[in-house]
């Protein structure tokens, strides 16, 4: 019984090469789990900080954990290079996130999703984030279904996807 090896399509490889070689500013989405150890949060914050200092724009959501760390790093480097897209209105965000989010210059709320469950609103929010980026960096667990689906959607849209697993 022979196993087939999946060979990436030429256009996908060409897109990845073009993104890697691009020297100008990129729109990089950072998404990930809310449940992140503090040491990992510091690494994500430093990465976001460095990406912004390198001239990149960061797009993320407003949750605690990964997204909060990405926001913190980008805000420290250059608040103007950060866009945060919320799954619902600011009022629906956890109190521990709200004070940080109120400092974000480019904040997009989605009050039309307030009647949806957080999981449904998050899936729609991630779709919007992926549609606005050129590259997605995601931090997830193997059972993070919403995040893994977002990575799959990003690949289908020919975005460069870097996926880190916590487990």
FIKOLZA-1660 file (N, C-alpha, C; in steps of 0.1 Angstrom, whole numbers, plus 5000, padded with zeros to 4 digits):
% residues 167
   i   px   py   pz ch aa at
   1 5008 4988 5000  A  X  N
   1 5000 5000 5000  A  X CA
   1 5009 5012 5000  A  X  C
   2 5007 5021 4990  A  X  N
   2 5016 5033 4989  A  X CA
   2 5008 5045 4995  A  X  C
   3 5016 5053 5002  A  X  N
   3 5010 5065 5007  A  X CA
   3 5014 5077 4998  A  X  C
   4 5004 5085 4995  A  X  N
   4 5007 5097 4987  A  X CA
   4 5012 5108 4996  A  X  C
   5 5022 5115 4991  A  X  N
   5 5028 5127 4997  A  X CA
   5 5021 5139 4991  A  X  C
   6 5016 5148 5000  A  X  N
   6 5010 5160 4995  A  X CA
   6 5020 5170 4991  A  X  C
   7 5020 5174 4979  A  X  N
   7 5030 5184 4973  A  X CA
   7 5022 5197 4972  A  X  C
   8 5028 5207 4978  A  X  N
   8 5021 5220 4978  A  X CA
   8 5020 5225 4963  A  X  C
   9 5009 5232 4960  A  X  N
   9 5008 5237 4947  A  X CA
   9 5018 5248 4944  A  X  C
  10 5022 5249 4932  A  X  N
  10 5032 5259 4928  A  X CA
  10 5027 5273 4931  A  X  C
  11 5014 5277 4929  A  X  N
  11 5010 5290 4932  A  X CA
  11 5011 5293 4947  A  X  C
  12 5009 5283 4956  A  X  N
  12 5010 5285 4970  A  X CA
  12 5024 5288 4974  A  X  C
  13 5033 5280 4968  A  X  N
  13 5047 5282 4971  A  X CA
  13 5052 5296 4966  A  X  C
  14 5047 5300 4954  A  X  N
  14 5051 5313 4949  A  X CA
  14 5046 5324 4958  A  X  C
  15 5033 5322 4963  A  X  N
  15 5028 5332 4972  A  X CA
  15 5036 5333 4985  A  X  C
  16 5040 5322 4990  A  X  N
  16 5048 5322 5003  A  X CA
  16 5062 5328 5000  A  X  C
  17 5068 5325 4989  A  X  N
  17 5081 5331 4985  A  X CA
  17 5079 5346 4984  A  X  C
  18 5069 5351 4977  A  X  N
  18 5067 5365 4975  A  X CA
  18 5065 5372 4989  A  X  C
  19 5057 5366 4998  A  X  N
  19 5055 5372 5011  A  X CA
  19 5068 5373 5019  A  X  C
  20 5076 5362 5018  A  X  N
  20 5088 5362 5026  A  X CA
  20 5098 5372 5020  A  X  C
  21 5098 5374 5007  A  X  N
  21 5108 5383 5001  A  X CA
  21 5103 5398 5002  A  X  C
  22 5090 5400 5005  A  X  N
  22 5085 5414 5005  A  X CA
  22 5093 5422 5016  A  X  C
  23 5098 5433 5012  A  X  N
  23 5106 5441 5021  A  X CA
  23 5098 5452 5028  A  X  C
  24 5086 5455 5022  A  X  N
  24 5078 5466 5028  A  X CA
  24 5070 5461 5039  A  X  C
  25 5061 5469 5044  A  X  N
  25 5052 5466 5054  A  X CA
  25 5042 5456 5050  A  X  C
  26 5039 5446 5060  A  X  N
  26 5029 5436 5058  A  X CA
  26 5018 5438 5068  A  X  C
  27 5007 5433 5065  A  X  N
  27 4996 5432 5074  A  X CA
  27 4996 5418 5080  A  X  C
  28 4999 5417 5093  A  X  N
  28 5001 5404 5099  A  X CA
  28 4990 5402 5110  A  X  C
  29 4982 5392 5109  A  X  N
  29 4972 5389 5119  A  X CA
  29 4979 5379 5129  A  X  C
  30 4976 5382 5142  A  X  N
  30 4980 5373 5153  A  X CA
  30 4967 5369 5160  A  X  C
  31 4965 5357 5160  A  X  N
  31 4953 5351 5167  A  X CA
  31 4958 5340 5176  A  X  C
  32 4950 5337 5186  A  X  N
  32 4954 5326 5195  A  X CA
  32 4944 5324 5207  A  X  C
  33 4948 5314 5214  A  X  N
  33 4940 5309 5225  A  X CA
  33 4940 5320 5237  A  X  C
  34 4929 5320 5244  A  X  N
  34 4928 5328 5256  A  X CA
  34 4936 5322 5267  A  X  C
  35 4938 5309 5267  A  X  N
  35 4944 5302 5278  A  X CA
  35 4959 5300 5275  A  X  C
  36 4967 5310 5278  A  X  N
  36 4981 5310 5275  A  X CA
  36 4990 5312 5287  A  X  C
  37 5000 5304 5290  A  X  N
  37 5008 5306 5301  A  X CA
  37 5015 5320 5300  A  X  C
  38 5018 5326 5311  A  X  N
  38 5024 5339 5311  A  X CA
  38 5037 5340 5304  A  X  C
  39 5045 5330 5305  A  X  N
  39 5058 5330 5297  A  X CA
  39 5056 5331 5282  A  X  C
  40 5045 5323 5277  A  X  N
  40 5042 5324 5263  A  X CA
  40 5036 5338 5260  A  X  C
  41 5029 5344 5269  A  X  N
  41 5023 5357 5266  A  X CA
  41 5035 5367 5264  A  X  C
  42 5045 5366 5272  A  X  N
  42 5057 5375 5271  A  X CA
  42 5064 5373 5257  A  X  C
  43 5065 5360 5252  A  X  N
  43 5071 5358 5239  A  X CA
  43 5062 5364 5228  A  X  C
  44 5049 5362 5229  A  X  N
  44 5040 5368 5219  A  X CA
  44 5041 5383 5219  A  X  C
  45 5041 5389 5231  A  X  N
  45 5043 5403 5232  A  X CA
  45 5056 5408 5225  A  X  C
  46 5067 5401 5228  A  X  N
  46 5080 5405 5222  A  X CA
  46 5079 5404 5207  A  X  C
  47 5073 5393 5202  A  X  N
  47 5072 5391 5188  A  X CA
  47 5064 5402 5181  A  X  C
  48 5052 5405 5187  A  X  N
  48 5044 5416 5182  A  X CA
  48 5052 5429 5182  A  X  C
  49 5058 5432 5192  A  X  N
  49 5067 5444 5194  A  X CA
  49 5077 5445 5182  A  X  C
  50 5084 5434 5180  A  X  N
  50 5094 5433 5170  A  X CA
  50 5088 5435 5156  A  X  C
  51 5077 5428 5154  A  X  N
  51 5071 5429 5140  A  X CA
  51 5067 5444 5137  A  X  C
  52 5062 5451 5147  A  X  N
  52 5058 5465 5145  A  X CA
  52 5070 5473 5143  A  X  C
  53 5081 5471 5151  A  X  N
  53 5093 5479 5149  A  X CA
  53 5099 5476 5135  A  X  C
  54 5096 5464 5129  A  X  N
  54 5100 5461 5115  A  X CA
  54 5091 5467 5105  A  X  C
  55 5081 5475 5109  A  X  N
  55 5073 5482 5099  A  X CA
  55 5060 5475 5095  A  X  C
  56 5057 5464 5102  A  X  N
  56 5045 5457 5099  A  X CA
  56 5033 5462 5107  A  X  C
  57 5021 5460 5101  A  X  N
  57 5009 5463 5108  A  X CA
  57 5003 5450 5114  A  X  C
  58 4998 5451 5127  A  X  N
  58 4993 5440 5134  A  X CA
  58 4978 5441 5134  A  X  C
  59 4971 5430 5131  A  X  N
  59 4957 5429 5132  A  X CA
  59 4954 5417 5142  A  X  C
  60 4945 5420 5152  A  X  N
  60 4942 5409 5161  A  X CA
  60 4928 5412 5167  A  X  C
  61 4924 5403 5176  A  X  N
  61 4911 5405 5182  A  X CA
  61 4913 5409 5197  A  X  C
  62 4903 5410 5204  A  X  N
  62 4904 5416 5218  A  X CA
  62 4904 5407 5229  A  X  C
  63 4905 5394 5228  A  X  N
  63 4905 5385 5239  A  X CA
  63 4917 5386 5248  A  X  C
  64 4916 5380 5259  A  X  N
  64 4927 5378 5268  A  X CA
  64 4937 5368 5263  A  X  C
  65 4948 5366 5269  A  X  N
  65 4958 5356 5264  A  X CA
  65 4966 5361 5252  A  X  C
  66 4966 5353 5241  A  X  N
  66 4974 5356 5230  A  X CA
  66 4971 5370 5224  A  X  C
  67 4958 5373 5222  A  X  N
  67 4955 5386 5216  A  X CA
  67 4959 5398 5224  A  X  C
  68 4957 5397 5237  A  X  N
  68 4961 5407 5247  A  X CA
  68 4976 5410 5246  A  X  C
  69 4983 5399 5246  A  X  N
  69 4998 5400 5245  A  X CA
  69 5002 5407 5232  A  X  C
  70 4996 5403 5221  A  X  N
  70 4999 5409 5208  A  X CA
  70 4996 5424 5208  A  X  C
  71 4984 5428 5215  A  X  N
  71 4981 5442 5216  A  X CA
  71 4991 5450 5224  A  X  C
  72 4995 5444 5235  A  X  N
  72 5005 5450 5244  A  X CA
  72 5018 5453 5237  A  X  C
  73 5023 5443 5229  A  X  N
  73 5035 5445 5222  A  X CA
  73 5034 5456 5211  A  X  C
  74 5023 5455 5204  A  X  N
  74 5022 5465 5193  A  X CA
  74 5020 5479 5198  A  X  C
  75 5012 5480 5209  A  X  N
  75 5010 5493 5215  A  X CA
  75 5023 5500 5220  A  X  C
  76 5032 5491 5225  A  X  N
  76 5044 5496 5230  A  X CA
  76 5053 5501 5219  A  X  C
  77 5053 5494 5208  A  X  N
  77 5061 5498 5196  A  X CA
  77 5055 5510 5189  A  X  C
  78 5043 5509 5185  A  X  N
  78 5036 5520 5177  A  X CA
  78 5021 5518 5177  A  X  C
  79 5013 5524 5185  A  X  N
  79 4999 5522 5186  A  X CA
  79 4992 5524 5172  A  X  C
  80 4997 5532 5163  A  X  N
  80 4991 5535 5150  A  X CA
  80 4992 5522 5141  A  X  C
  81 5001 5513 5144  A  X  N
  81 5003 5501 5135  A  X CA
  81 4994 5489 5140  A  X  C
  82 4985 5492 5149  A  X  N
  82 4976 5481 5154  A  X CA
  82 4962 5483 5151  A  X  C
  83 4955 5473 5146  A  X  N
  83 4941 5473 5144  A  X CA
  83 4935 5461 5152  A  X  C
  84 4925 5464 5161  A  X  N
  84 4919 5453 5168  A  X CA
  84 4904 5452 5164  A  X  C
  85 4900 5441 5160  A  X  N
  85 4887 5438 5155  A  X CA
  85 4880 5429 5166  A  X  C
  86 4869 5435 5172  A  X  N
  86 4862 5427 5182  A  X CA
  86 4851 5419 5176  A  X  C
  87 4849 5407 5182  A  X  N
  87 4838 5399 5177  A  X CA
  87 4824 5404 5180  A  X  C
  88 4823 5413 5190  A  X  N
  88 4810 5419 5194  A  X CA
  88 4814 5434 5198  A  X  C
  89 4804 5440 5205  A  X  N
  89 4807 5454 5209  A  X CA
  89 4816 5454 5221  A  X  C
  90 4822 5466 5223  A  X  N
  90 4832 5467 5234  A  X CA
  90 4825 5464 5247  A  X  C
  91 4812 5468 5249  A  X  N
  91 4805 5465 5261  A  X CA
  91 4804 5450 5265  A  X  C
  92 4805 5441 5254  A  X  N
  92 4804 5427 5256  A  X CA
  92 4818 5420 5260  A  X  C
  93 4828 5428 5260  A  X  N
  93 4842 5423 5262  A  X CA
  93 4843 5422 5277  A  X  C
  94 4852 5412 5282  A  X  N
  94 4854 5410 5296  A  X CA
  94 4860 5423 5302  A  X  C
  95 4857 5426 5314  A  X  N
  95 4862 5438 5321  A  X CA
  95 4877 5439 5321  A  X  C
  96 4884 5427 5322  A  X  N
  96 4899 5428 5323  A  X CA
  96 4905 5432 5309  A  X  C
  97 4897 5430 5298  A  X  N
  97 4902 5434 5285  A  X CA
  97 4898 5449 5282  A  X  C
  98 4887 5453 5287  A  X  N
  98 4881 5466 5283  A  X CA
  98 4891 5478 5285  A  X  C
  99 4898 5479 5296  A  X  N
  99 4907 5490 5298  A  X CA
  99 4918 5490 5288  A  X  C
 100 4923 5479 5284  A  X  N
 100 4933 5478 5274  A  X CA
 100 4928 5482 5260  A  X  C
 101 4916 5477 5257  A  X  N
 101 4909 5480 5244  A  X CA
 101 4906 5495 5242  A  X  C
 102 4902 5501 5253  A  X  N
 102 4898 5515 5252  A  X CA
 102 4910 5524 5248  A  X  C
 103 4922 5519 5249  A  X  N
 103 4935 5526 5245  A  X CA
 103 4938 5524 5231  A  X  C
 104 4932 5515 5224  A  X  N
 104 4935 5512 5210  A  X CA
 104 4929 5522 5201  A  X  C
 105 4938 5528 5192  A  X  N
 105 4933 5538 5183  A  X CA
 105 4924 5533 5172  A  X  C
 106 4928 5521 5166  A  X  N
 106 4920 5515 5155  A  X CA
 106 4913 5503 5160  A  X  C
 107 4901 5506 5166  A  X  N
 107 4893 5496 5172  A  X CA
 107 4880 5494 5164  A  X  C
 108 4877 5482 5159  A  X  N
 108 4865 5479 5152  A  X CA
 108 4856 5470 5160  A  X  C
 109 4844 5476 5163  A  X  N
 109 4834 5468 5171  A  X CA
 109 4824 5462 5161  A  X  C
 110 4818 5451 5165  A  X  N
 110 4808 5444 5157  A  X CA
 110 4795 5442 5166  A  X  C
 111 4788 5453 5169  A  X  N
 111 4776 5452 5177  A  X CA
 111 4765 5444 5171  A  X  C
 112 4766 5442 5158  A  X  N
 112 4756 5434 5151  A  X CA
 112 4757 5419 5155  A  X  C
 113 4768 5415 5161  A  X  N
 113 4770 5402 5165  A  X CA
 113 4767 5399 5180  A  X  C
 114 4762 5410 5187  A  X  N
 114 4760 5408 5202  A  X CA
 114 4749 5398 5205  A  X  C
 115 4740 5395 5196  A  X  N
 115 4730 5385 5198  A  X CA
 115 4735 5370 5196  A  X  C
 116 4747 5369 5190  A  X  N
 116 4753 5356 5187  A  X CA
 116 4761 5351 5199  A  X  C
 117 4763 5338 5199  A  X  N
 117 4772 5332 5210  A  X CA
 117 4786 5338 5207  A  X  C
 118 4795 5337 5217  A  X  N
 118 4808 5342 5216  A  X CA
 118 4816 5334 5205  A  X  C
 119 4813 5321 5205  A  X  N
 119 4820 5312 5195  A  X CA
 119 4816 5316 5181  A  X  C
 120 4803 5318 5179  A  X  N
 120 4798 5322 5165  A  X CA
 120 4804 5336 5161  A  X  C
 121 4804 5345 5171  A  X  N
 121 4809 5359 5168  A  X CA
 121 4824 5358 5166  A  X  C
 122 4831 5350 5173  A  X  N
 122 4846 5349 5172  A  X CA
 122 4849 5343 5158  A  X  C
 123 4842 5333 5153  A  X  N
 123 4844 5327 5140  A  X CA
 123 4842 5338 5129  A  X  C
 124 4832 5346 5130  A  X  N
 124 4830 5357 5120  A  X CA
 124 4841 5367 5121  A  X  C
 125 4845 5371 5133  A  X  N
 125 4855 5380 5136  A  X CA
 125 4869 5376 5130  A  X  C
 126 4872 5363 5132  A  X  N
 126 4884 5357 5126  A  X CA
 126 4884 5358 5111  A  X  C
 127 4872 5355 5105  A  X  N
 127 4871 5356 5091  A  X CA
 127 4874 5370 5086  A  X  C
 128 4869 5380 5093  A  X  N
 128 4872 5394 5089  A  X CA
 128 4887 5397 5090  A  X  C
 129 4893 5392 5101  A  X  N
 129 4907 5395 5104  A  X CA
 129 4916 5388 5093  A  X  C
 130 4912 5376 5089  A  X  N
 130 4920 5369 5079  A  X CA
 130 4918 5376 5065  A  X  C
 131 4906 5381 5063  A  X  N
 131 4904 5388 5050  A  X CA
 131 4913 5400 5048  A  X  C
 132 4917 5406 5060  A  X  N
 132 4924 5419 5060  A  X CA
 132 4940 5417 5060  A  X  C
 133 4944 5404 5062  A  X  N
 133 4958 5402 5064  A  X CA
 133 4965 5396 5052  A  X  C
 134 4978 5396 5052  A  X  N
 134 4986 5389 5042  A  X CA
 134 4992 5377 5048  A  X  C
 135 4994 5377 5061  A  X  N
 135 5000 5366 5068  A  X CA
 135 4993 5364 5082  A  X  C
 136 4991 5351 5086  A  X  N
 136 4985 5348 5098  A  X CA
 136 4994 5340 5107  A  X  C
 137 4996 5345 5119  A  X  N
 137 5004 5338 5129  A  X CA
 137 4994 5334 5140  A  X  C
 138 4993 5321 5143  A  X  N
 138 4982 5316 5152  A  X CA
 138 4989 5307 5163  A  X  C
 139 4984 5309 5175  A  X  N
 139 4988 5301 5186  A  X CA
 139 4976 5293 5191  A  X  C
 140 4977 5280 5191  A  X  N
 140 4965 5272 5194  A  X CA
 140 4968 5259 5201  A  X  C
 141 4958 5252 5205  A  X  N
 141 4959 5239 5210  A  X CA
 141 4953 5230 5199  A  X  C
 142 4956 5217 5199  A  X  N
 142 4951 5208 5189  A  X CA
 142 4935 5207 5189  A  X  C
 143 4929 5211 5200  A  X  N
 143 4914 5211 5200  A  X CA
 143 4908 5225 5199  A  X  C
 144 4916 5235 5195  A  X  N
 144 4911 5249 5193  A  X CA
 144 4904 5249 5179  A  X  C
 145 4892 5244 5178  A  X  N
 145 4885 5243 5166  A  X CA
 145 4883 5256 5158  A  X  C
 146 4879 5266 5165  A  X  N
 146 4876 5279 5158  A  X CA
 146 4889 5285 5152  A  X  C
 147 4900 5284 5160  A  X  N
 147 4913 5289 5155  A  X CA
 147 4918 5280 5143  A  X  C
 148 4917 5267 5145  A  X  N
 148 4922 5259 5134  A  X CA
 148 4914 5261 5121  A  X  C
 149 4901 5263 5122  A  X  N
 149 4893 5266 5111  A  X CA
 149 4897 5279 5104  A  X  C
 150 4901 5289 5113  A  X  N
 150 4906 5302 5108  A  X CA
 150 4919 5300 5100  A  X  C
 151 4927 5291 5105  A  X  N
 151 4940 5288 5097  A  X CA
 151 4937 5282 5084  A  X  C
 152 4927 5273 5084  A  X  N
 152 4924 5266 5071  A  X CA
 152 4918 5276 5062  A  X  C
 153 4909 5285 5066  A  X  N
 153 4904 5295 5058  A  X CA
 153 4915 5305 5052  A  X  C
 154 4924 5308 5061  A  X  N
 154 4935 5316 5056  A  X CA
 154 4943 5309 5045  A  X  C
 155 4946 5297 5047  A  X  N
 155 4953 5289 5036  A  X CA
 155 4945 5289 5023  A  X  C
 156 4932 5287 5024  A  X  N
 156 4923 5287 5013  A  X CA
 156 4924 5300 5005  A  X  C
 157 4926 5311 5013  A  X  N
 157 4927 5325 5007  A  X CA
 157 4942 5328 5003  A  X  C
 158 4950 5318 5003  A  X  N
 158 4964 5319 5000  A  X CA
 158 4972 5329 5009  A  X  C
 159 4969 5329 5021  A  X  N
 159 4977 5336 5031  A  X CA
 159 4988 5327 5036  A  X  C
 160 4999 5333 5040  A  X  N
 160 5009 5325 5046  A  X CA
 160 5005 5323 5061  A  X  C
 161 5005 5311 5065  A  X  N
 161 5000 5307 5078  A  X CA
 161 5012 5301 5086  A  X  C
 162 5014 5306 5098  A  X  N
 162 5024 5300 5107  A  X CA
 162 5015 5296 5120  A  X  C
 163 5015 5283 5123  A  X  N
 163 5007 5278 5133  A  X CA
 163 5016 5272 5144  A  X  C
 164 5015 5277 5156  A  X  N
 164 5022 5272 5168  A  X CA
 164 5012 5265 5177  A  X  C
 165 5016 5253 5181  A  X  N
 165 5007 5246 5191  A  X CA
 165 5013 5247 5205  A  X  C
 166 5004 5249 5214  A  X  N
 166 5008 5249 5229  A  X CA
 166 5009 5235 5234  A  X  C
 167 5003 5225 5228  A  X  N
 167 5003 5212 5234  A  X CA
 167 5010 5202 5225  A  X  C
% end
